[in-house]
Amino acid sequence: MVAVEIVVWILIGIVAGWLADVFVLGSRFGILEAGTIGVLGMFVGGWLAERLFDVSNVLPALSPTVVVVASLGAAILIGIINLRT
């Protein structure tokens, strides 16, 4: 993996985590937490998209679809976090 790809993944994760944080009621995370949740949400969303919709290679491309999938995955993670607290 190239360093630029890692930086792009982190930036997309921050955006996705922030979007999920805005849309999920009752959650307000800081930029570090939102970024972490967003990056993890990229993996969760990509895994779910592959399993549910038979979509492969969602995460490597830089497109709005990646942000949507990552945001949905991050929203799922925030929901799980909210259930546990």
C-alpha atoms as a printed R data frame, in Angstrom:
   type eleno elety resid chain resno       x      y      z
1  ATOM     1    CA   MET     A     1   0.000  0.000  0.000
2  ATOM     2    CA   VAL     A     2   1.313  3.423 -0.897
3  ATOM     3    CA   ALA     A     3   1.511  6.114  1.769
4  ATOM     4    CA   VAL     A     4  -0.815  8.346 -0.254
5  ATOM     5    CA   GLU     A     5  -3.509  5.646 -0.236
6  ATOM     6    CA   ILE     A     6  -3.247  5.356  3.534
7  ATOM     7    CA   VAL     A     7  -3.639  9.115  3.934
8  ATOM     8    CA   VAL     A     8  -6.659  9.088  1.585
9  ATOM     9    CA   TRP     A     9  -8.232  6.239  3.593
10 ATOM    10    CA   ILE     A    10  -7.728  8.187  6.818
11 ATOM    11    CA   LEU     A    11  -9.220 11.359  5.327
12 ATOM    12    CA   ILE     A    12 -12.221  9.455  3.960
13 ATOM    13    CA   GLY     A    13 -12.569  7.785  7.367
14 ATOM    14    CA   ILE     A    14 -12.631 11.161  9.106
15 ATOM    15    CA   VAL     A    15 -15.308 12.453  6.729
16 ATOM    16    CA   ALA     A    16 -17.335  9.242  7.017
17 ATOM    17    CA   GLY     A    17 -17.065  9.221 10.811
18 ATOM    18    CA   TRP     A    18 -18.114 12.865 10.997
19 ATOM    19    CA   LEU     A    19 -21.096 12.255  8.672
20 ATOM    20    CA   ALA     A    20 -22.199  9.233 10.685
21 ATOM    21    CA   ASP     A    21 -21.772 11.209 13.914
22 ATOM    22    CA   VAL     A    22 -23.979 13.986 12.535
23 ATOM    23    CA   PHE     A    23 -26.748 11.648 11.362
24 ATOM    24    CA   VAL     A    24 -26.887  9.245 14.313
25 ATOM    25    CA   LEU     A    25 -28.926 10.756 17.130
26 ATOM    26    CA   GLY     A    26 -27.393 10.943 20.578
27 ATOM    27    CA   SER     A    27 -23.761 10.729 19.558
28 ATOM    28    CA   ARG     A    28 -21.135 13.441 19.574
29 ATOM    29    CA   PHE     A    29 -17.564 12.323 19.126
30 ATOM    30    CA   GLY     A    30 -14.412 14.359 18.672
31 ATOM    31    CA   ILE     A    31 -12.398 14.355 15.454
32 ATOM    32    CA   LEU     A    32 -10.071 11.559 16.629
33 ATOM    33    CA   GLU     A    33 -12.914  9.288 17.687
34 ATOM    34    CA   ALA     A    34 -14.953 10.089 14.568
35 ATOM    35    CA   GLY     A    35 -11.939  9.376 12.353
36 ATOM    36    CA   THR     A    36 -11.262  6.075 14.084
37 ATOM    37    CA   ILE     A    37 -14.905  5.051 13.834
38 ATOM    38    CA   GLY     A    38 -14.926  6.157 10.182
39 ATOM    39    CA   VAL     A    39 -11.875  4.082  9.253
40 ATOM    40    CA   LEU     A    40 -13.306  1.060 11.042
41 ATOM    41    CA   GLY     A    41 -16.648  1.830  9.395
42 ATOM    42    CA   MET     A    42 -14.946  1.596  5.992
43 ATOM    43    CA   PHE     A    43 -14.078 -2.000  6.731
44 ATOM    44    CA   VAL     A    44 -17.490 -2.823  8.194
45 ATOM    45    CA   GLY     A    45 -19.339 -1.113  5.339
46 ATOM    46    CA   GLY     A    46 -17.139 -2.730  2.706
47 ATOM    47    CA   TRP     A    47 -17.614 -6.142  4.245
48 ATOM    48    CA   LEU     A    48 -21.390 -5.683  4.429
49 ATOM    49    CA   ALA     A    49 -21.593 -4.348  0.850
50 ATOM    50    CA   GLU     A    50 -19.643 -7.350 -0.371
51 ATOM    51    CA   ARG     A    51 -21.835 -9.812  1.535
52 ATOM    52    CA   LEU     A    52 -25.236 -8.212  0.929
53 ATOM    53    CA   PHE     A    53 -24.907 -6.803 -2.579
54 ATOM    54    CA   ASP     A    54 -22.144 -8.984 -4.035
55 ATOM    55    CA   VAL     A    55 -20.042 -5.867 -4.592
56 ATOM    56    CA   SER     A    56 -16.306 -6.352 -4.596
57 ATOM    57    CA   ASN     A    57 -13.522 -3.791 -4.448
58 ATOM    58    CA   VAL     A    58 -15.656 -1.009 -3.011
59 ATOM    59    CA   LEU     A    59 -12.934  0.423 -0.799
60 ATOM    60    CA   PRO     A    60  -9.940  0.925 -3.136
61 ATOM    61    CA   ALA     A    61 -11.564  3.557 -5.373
62 ATOM    62    CA   LEU     A    62 -11.970  7.198 -4.445
63 ATOM    63    CA   SER     A    63 -15.618  7.904 -5.176
64 ATOM    64    CA   PRO     A    64 -18.776  9.095 -3.426
65 ATOM    65    CA   THR     A    65 -19.779  5.451 -3.089
66 ATOM    66    CA   VAL     A    66 -16.834  4.864 -0.783
67 ATOM    67    CA   VAL     A    67 -17.904  7.722  1.479
68 ATOM    68    CA   VAL     A    68 -21.498  6.432  1.577
69 ATOM    69    CA   VAL     A    69 -20.429  2.853  2.341
70 ATOM    70    CA   ALA     A    70 -17.963  4.026  4.987
71 ATOM    71    CA   SER     A    71 -20.557  6.336  6.556
72 ATOM    72    CA   LEU     A    72 -23.096  3.523  6.752
73 ATOM    73    CA   GLY     A    73 -20.510  1.257  8.337
74 ATOM    74    CA   ALA     A    74 -19.558  4.005 10.799
75 ATOM    75    CA   ALA     A    75 -23.228  4.596 11.631
76 ATOM    76    CA   ILE     A    76 -23.593  0.898 12.412
77 ATOM    77    CA   LEU     A    77 -20.554  1.075 14.695
78 ATOM    78    CA   ILE     A    78 -21.910  4.186 16.450
79 ATOM    79    CA   GLY     A    79 -25.205  2.371 16.950
80 ATOM    80    CA   ILE     A    80 -23.371 -0.543 18.542
81 ATOM    81    CA   ILE     A    81 -21.368  1.839 20.743
82 ATOM    82    CA   ASN     A    82 -24.566  3.621 21.814
83 ATOM    83    CA   LEU     A    83 -26.154  0.279 22.733
84 ATOM    84    CA   ARG     A    84 -23.227 -0.620 24.976
85 ATOM    85    CA   THR     A    85 -23.191  2.687 26.859
